[in-house]
């Protein structure tokens, strides 16, 4: 599928936030893979910051709903995985900056 559709799905997913962290889940590095089939179905692999996350039941459903709203997506399925385990290294530079985790503390 097109890079344009993938980018639109990513933008939709960026509207989903971890309730405990003021950064969207894409920038947090919780989305591991987005696979778009020719029929418009989308398979998303994601993880959580912790297997004991209180939104483990609802967050994947919200991601699937957001992806499904994108024009050109026929259906979206989210698979929750815990391998590899999430770490702060997966966060984007933007997310690290928002959370003051850039490591650049010089004046």
Rosetta silent file (secondary structure, phi, psi, omega in degrees, C-alpha in Angstrom):
SEQUENCE: XXXXXXXXXXXXXXXXXXXXXXXXXXXXXXXXXXXXXXXXXXXXXXXXXXXXXXXXXXXXXXXXXXXXXXXXXXXXXXXXXXXXXXXXXXXXXXXXXXXXXXXXXXX
SCORE:     score description
SCORE:     0.000 S_00000001
   1 L     0.000  173.287 -173.902    0.000    0.000    0.000 S_00000001
   2 L   -77.659  151.884  175.106    1.019    3.579   -0.285 S_00000001
   3 H   -63.816  -32.378  179.144    3.293    5.468    2.053 S_00000001
   4 H   -60.077  -46.081  179.701    0.579    8.162    2.112 S_00000001
   5 H   -64.482  -42.103  177.731   -1.929    5.747    3.665 S_00000001
   6 H   -59.827  -43.711  178.816    0.647    4.574    6.197 S_00000001
   7 H   -63.705  -37.430  178.280    1.375    8.191    7.166 S_00000001
   8 H   -67.099  -37.425  176.698   -2.359    8.895    7.570 S_00000001
   9 H   -65.226  -43.502  178.257   -2.696    5.851    9.839 S_00000001
  10 H   -60.588  -43.934  178.779    0.280    7.039   11.895 S_00000001
  11 H   -61.889  -37.760  177.732   -1.283   10.503   12.230 S_00000001
  12 H   -66.562  -42.220  179.620   -4.538    8.896   13.417 S_00000001
  13 H   -65.614  -31.181  179.494   -2.673    6.749   15.943 S_00000001
  14 L   -65.626   -8.129  176.404   -0.869    9.847   17.224 S_00000001
  15 L   -84.787   -4.173 -179.449   -4.242   11.002   18.590 S_00000001
  16 L   -99.252  127.687 -177.620   -4.090    8.173   21.151 S_00000001
  17 E  -118.583  143.634  169.803   -2.340    8.986   24.418 S_00000001
  18 L   -68.008  128.088 -175.462   -1.175    6.863   27.292 S_00000001
  19 L   -64.192  -18.932 -177.842   -3.342    8.170   30.163 S_00000001
  20 L   -99.511   -9.545 -176.459   -0.374    8.352   32.534 S_00000001
  21 L  -131.137  128.101 -174.861    2.120    9.998   30.159 S_00000001
  22 L   -79.289   45.627  179.805    1.401   13.232   28.224 S_00000001
  23 L  -137.683  142.911 -179.727    2.832   11.862   24.949 S_00000001
  24 E   -68.069  157.031 -172.909    1.036    9.999   22.171 S_00000001
  25 L   -67.862  -25.230  177.919    1.618    6.261   21.957 S_00000001
  26 L   -68.443  -46.713  179.353    3.370    6.447   18.581 S_00000001
  27 L   -67.979  -26.057  176.732    6.044    8.826   19.895 S_00000001
  28 L   -72.149  -14.602 -179.697    6.342    6.661   23.016 S_00000001
  29 L    86.156   21.141 -179.075    7.408    3.800   20.756 S_00000001
  30 L   -81.698  -16.328  178.015    4.457    1.568   21.589 S_00000001
  31 E   -93.152  115.830 -177.633    3.666    0.854   17.928 S_00000001
  32 E   -90.695  -35.362 -175.537    6.028   -1.838   16.660 S_00000001
  33 E  -158.117  143.183  173.352    4.629   -2.505   13.197 S_00000001
  34 E  -127.398  117.350 -179.983    1.910   -1.394   10.787 S_00000001
  35 E  -116.284  121.498 -178.201    1.158   -3.786    7.944 S_00000001
  36 E  -108.823  122.648  179.089   -1.284   -2.669    5.255 S_00000001
  37 L   -87.131  164.146 -178.840   -2.766   -5.323    2.965 S_00000001
  38 L   -62.320  -28.367  179.830   -3.939   -4.694   -0.607 S_00000001
  39 L   -81.845    2.013  179.023   -7.581   -4.973    0.497 S_00000001
  40 L    90.850   -0.531  176.726   -7.076   -2.081    2.935 S_00000001
  41 E   -77.152  146.429 -174.915   -6.985   -4.206    6.064 S_00000001
  42 E  -124.885  131.961  174.784   -4.398   -3.121    8.590 S_00000001
  43 E  -113.020  123.745 -178.491   -2.525   -5.224   11.120 S_00000001
  44 E  -119.651  129.860  172.773   -0.848   -3.281   13.920 S_00000001
  45 E  -104.678  128.323 -179.957    1.530   -4.737   16.484 S_00000001
  46 E  -139.697  165.443  175.782    1.834   -2.697   19.635 S_00000001
  47 L  -130.197 -175.196  176.939    2.999   -3.024   23.192 S_00000001
  48 L  -126.024  161.524  178.654    2.410   -1.238   26.477 S_00000001
  49 L   -65.023  -24.175  178.211    4.841    0.466   28.818 S_00000001
  50 L  -151.793  141.631  176.245    4.052   -2.339   31.267 S_00000001
  51 L   -61.222  -18.055 -178.679    2.147   -5.634   30.971 S_00000001
  52 L   -98.638   15.254 -179.488    0.199   -4.452   34.024 S_00000001
  53 L   -55.889  131.895 -177.085   -0.909   -1.206   32.380 S_00000001
  54 L   -66.250  -15.047  179.762   -4.437   -0.341   33.559 S_00000001
  55 L  -105.986   21.965 -178.705   -5.562    0.407   29.976 S_00000001
  56 L   -57.498  -31.561  179.828   -4.372   -2.914   28.515 S_00000001
  57 L   -81.600  -31.723 -173.805   -7.961   -3.764   27.594 S_00000001
  58 L   -99.473  -30.723 -175.183   -8.977   -0.440   26.117 S_00000001
  59 H   -62.591  -46.261  177.181   -5.862    1.055   24.492 S_00000001
  60 H   -60.316  -35.919  177.837   -5.544   -1.504   21.647 S_00000001
  61 H   -65.318  -39.039  178.401   -9.246   -1.042   20.870 S_00000001
  62 H   -66.332  -39.176  177.625   -8.757    2.720   20.679 S_00000001
  63 H   -62.898  -45.917  179.156   -5.786    2.279   18.328 S_00000001
  64 H   -61.632  -41.224  179.562   -7.851   -0.004   16.074 S_00000001
  65 H   -64.214  -44.204  179.044  -10.735    2.478   16.083 S_00000001
  66 H   -62.681  -44.846  179.704   -8.474    5.409   15.144 S_00000001
  67 H   -63.988  -38.013 -179.433   -6.817    3.441   12.342 S_00000001
  68 H   -65.137  -24.458 -179.377  -10.231    2.313   11.047 S_00000001
  69 L   -72.896  -15.860 -176.398  -11.319    5.948   10.688 S_00000001
  70 L   -74.086  131.233  178.101   -8.675    6.559    7.998 S_00000001
  71 L   -61.963  129.754 -177.921  -10.055    6.648    4.472 S_00000001
  72 L   103.849  -12.739  177.560   -8.821    3.591    2.591 S_00000001
  73 L   -94.223  120.623 -179.553   -8.687    1.329    5.652 S_00000001
  74 L   -83.119  -37.154  174.723  -11.246   -1.466    5.405 S_00000001
  75 E  -161.612  157.301  179.804  -10.575   -2.848    8.887 S_00000001
  76 E  -132.422  134.957  177.312   -7.884   -2.629   11.544 S_00000001
  77 E  -124.243  135.813  179.394   -6.698   -5.285   13.928 S_00000001
  78 E  -115.705  126.574  175.685   -4.302   -4.656   16.802 S_00000001
  79 E  -105.418  125.081  179.177   -2.147   -7.390   18.264 S_00000001
  80 E   -89.680  121.887 -179.137   -0.752   -6.694   21.714 S_00000001
  81 L  -126.097  156.556  178.811    2.786   -8.074   22.105 S_00000001
  82 L  -125.767   10.867  174.560    5.359   -7.891   24.887 S_00000001
  83 L  -125.976  122.324   -3.276    8.415   -9.097   22.967 S_00000001
  84 L   -72.503  154.476  179.015   10.561   -7.181   22.658 S_00000001
  85 L   -65.474  144.778  178.470    9.779   -5.479   25.927 S_00000001
  86 L   -69.127  144.338  172.075    9.194   -1.727   25.709 S_00000001
  87 L  -143.702  164.755 -179.351   11.957    0.537   26.942 S_00000001
  88 H   -63.658  -19.485  177.325   12.543    4.294   26.921 S_00000001
  89 H   -62.959  -21.632 -179.251   15.041    3.739   24.098 S_00000001
  90 H   -80.878  -11.127 -178.403   12.041    3.207   21.781 S_00000001
  91 L   -71.523  146.711  175.819   10.749    6.722   22.393 S_00000001
  92 L   -71.547  162.654  176.561   11.182    9.359   19.701 S_00000001
  93 H   -60.918  -36.287  178.431   13.442   12.331   20.359 S_00000001
  94 H   -60.752  -44.260  179.679   10.287   14.476   20.458 S_00000001
  95 H   -65.207  -43.152  179.016    8.810   12.321   23.237 S_00000001
  96 H   -62.001  -39.261  178.429   12.056   12.381   25.205 S_00000001
  97 H   -64.270  -45.995  179.997   12.166   16.160   24.867 S_00000001
  98 H   -61.082  -31.890 -178.309    8.548   16.540   26.054 S_00000001
  99 L   -97.978    9.245  179.623    9.319   14.387   29.075 S_00000001
 100 L    60.588   40.980 -178.140   12.655   16.073   29.784 S_00000001
 101 L  -116.068   24.653 -174.426   14.594   12.884   29.047 S_00000001
 102 L   -75.800  -20.476 -179.798   16.952   14.231   26.382 S_00000001
 103 L    79.736   -2.251  179.338   20.078   13.925   28.508 S_00000001
 104 L  -102.686   89.092 -174.606   21.204   17.367   27.341 S_00000001
 105 L  -105.720   11.953  179.542   21.122   19.315   30.562 S_00000001
 106 L   -76.821  149.172 -178.004   23.852   21.843   29.779 S_00000001
 107 L   -83.035    0.000    0.000   22.920   25.503   29.867 S_00000001
